[in-house]
Amino acid sequence: MEANARWVLPTALAPLAWGANYYVTHAYLPADRPLWGAVLRALPAGLLLLALARRRPHGPWWWRSALLGLLNTAVFFVLLYLASQLLPTSAAATVMAASPLAMLLTAWALAGPRPHRAHLAGAAAGLVGVALTLLGGGGGGGGGTGGGIGWTGLAASAGAMLVSSVGYVLAARWREGADPLAATSWQLTAGGLMLLPLAVTAEGAPPPLDTPTLLAFAYTTLIATALAFTCWFAGLRHLPAGTVGLLGLLNPLAGVLLGTALDGDPFGVRQGVGLALVAAGILLGRPRARAVEPAPAEAGPAPAAPAGPLRARLPGGRVA
């Protein structure tokens, strides 16, 4: 229990960095280059982590890295880039707040364990809280961007949420044979390499990099990708997936706060109550002793009962 709790803070750094990345992408990166935006986010980060990990995929990790790179990097990054450009910052972050429920249900469908009631209650409280912060008192998800909430942007954001839910649940199940740093580097590199020829074919040369754009890509690549994904996938190995999913609520929370501070979104009593509900949802998803209690489950699969490692790691199931 104590060992698991120590992983909450580093894991929480990831959704905070991702929440800020909505604003960085919307404000500073070229709107017409989603493929190049995803390539420049994924490939440099993947190669950097690959150099640090000094390990190549082996055995089933070749096809696992390709599949996870497709889901968690290639498709996810392109859809997220589109959502960040087509939606106001707060709105793009808000749709992703549904990811805890999506991951709980995805893990349930793929692995079988029934979600814990506390995780479902925490996810529901967090979603209500996020809705209050964005929909109340004129402070809705418009932000100061001046853009409306269009169906194309919402579809891109919802698609990113669903694709990442499947990919992250699979990543949580495939833990053996690779440390988090190596596995993250393989996924990012594979996804970036998949996108590179598409970007060249569809969008031509890379976008010009003036100083603000270069700094924005540096944040996106180094902080919101290399560091954040390493922390996130490490958290998946040490925390119940339901807890990791609820920590993902910090993603829209960061987006709302940045929209308020930088884009002039109103912040009143309703938004304050909403943020309090988000915090309550995260507290409900804290690691619980019974989620990691069965010691044999840590060593390997339980042959006869569903209380094996998937039950220990995916109690309500999720990654982020």
Summary of the structure (lengths in Angstrom):
residues: 320
radius of gyration: 18.8
end to end distance: 20.7
largest distance: 59.4
contacts: 1259
relative contact order: 0.23
helix: 74%
strand: 0%
